[in-house]
Amino acid sequence: MKPLWLALLVAASFSAELTAQQPSVRIAVLPFENTGSYGQDKEVFEAMELGLATMLASSLDRHPGVDVPDYGRQNEALKAAGSGPGRRVDAATAAQVGKQVGGRYVVTGSFADFYGKFRINARVVDAETGQILDVVSNDDPKLQDRAQLSVIVYRLGEAIVKAARLPPAPSADPPAIPTDAISDYSRGLLYETRGDRAKALDFYRRAVSAYPSYEEAQAAVRRLGGA
């Protein structure tokens, strides 16, 4: 009979091998709708519609069994569907966008920030049927502070992976990204979407300055030729 530790090691190796053999599941994350937020500049909340979606997509993309669609292609699909930031995306539209980008699942939802109390609701939609599989949110009262935003998004990603019937990712500590860095990164996305590359680059650099390990902001600086 094998020792317990050896049996567990073999099982873990077998599970990892199966995960590696399975094709990746594509999950598209659409801009979140601001349903009423107070306590910060209006532009920050407008930017967060893009920032939250991009942060969540990055979190999901780190899962070995998940990939996310190209950002530009997804934006084109949103425009073709007559949607975009600031607009509520229903399940049918989410499924339409998901199909156009080759997604199996689509995440859409909303957020509200009431002077620092932050709530997110995300709907996980089956792109093939248009059905809502699950609605996940940060229900835990201990995880509703704006200062915990990067952890909130990380935990939301874990819940979405579960709703998509995927095995959990290897355990890791959630990133502790300062909210100022998240706001700057989100505003960079907003100005890049508006076509103001110089201002976008400035905000991306500010995000990196506030949090030097901010991979998404670093990639954005490189994308705009700032490094």
Secondary structure, DSSP 4 states (H G I P E B T S, - for coil): ---HHHHHHHHHHHHHHHHHHSPPEEEEEPPPEE---BSS-HHHHHHHHHHHHHHHHHHHHTSTTEE---HHHHHHHHHHTT--TTS---HHHHHHHHHHTT-SEEEEEEEEEETTEEEEEEEEEETTT--EEEEEE---GGG-BGGGHHHHHHHHHHHHHHHTT-PPPPP-PPP---HHHHHHHHHHHHHHHTT-HHHHHHHHHHHHHH-TT-HHHHHHHHHTT--
